[in-house]
Amino acid sequence: MSFELPKLTYSYDALEPVIDAKTMEIHHSKHHAGYTKSINLALEKHPELESLSIEKLLKSFGDIPEGIRITVRNNGGGYYNHALYWEVMAPGGAKNPTGGLTKMIEQTFGSLDELKEQFSKEAVGRFGSGWAWLASDANKDLEVLSTPNQDSPISTGLTPILGIDVWEHAYYLNYQDKRANYVKAWWDIINWDVVYQKYQEV
Ligand code: MN
């Protein structure tokens, strides 16, 4: 089995003006395609791993042969994280949290605004390249965190339900060094239906 680059369910220009079409095209067809190709190349040498899902691979680094462990961490993480990123963004969908997620956000953070503030702080404050996340633990408790590089919360037992890529390749054409502006604008393109669905599946 090899992993396939997920197709977007919307066009490259669908998220404009928040994310421009050129950034989307390069990000999906070059960066995400690159992670996909690299994880597949690494796994080719290890047919014993070929039946494992990406989630399983990222949850069990300890069992991965040392020769490809870092590749799986970086490129497998890149493969998984970007698939989630495309999914949680959409031109349509609910513009605010729905269902039981609304209640959990209020219970955990006090309000949606407070969640956004904590999340944005993680996203803007992450030094260098990485991600910020809203994740759930096995008890469905929510937390906000950030990770370096392509590390994913899934490797530490959490399930990410919302994530923003803060590598410069995600925003530099449009926002240059102003990461905070990208993070601020990004809230307008979240599809909260998908986030809620992911939360329900935890
Ligand atoms: Mn990226």
Residues whose N, C-alpha, C, O or C-beta is under 5 A from the ligand:
A	BS01	MN	H31 D165 W167
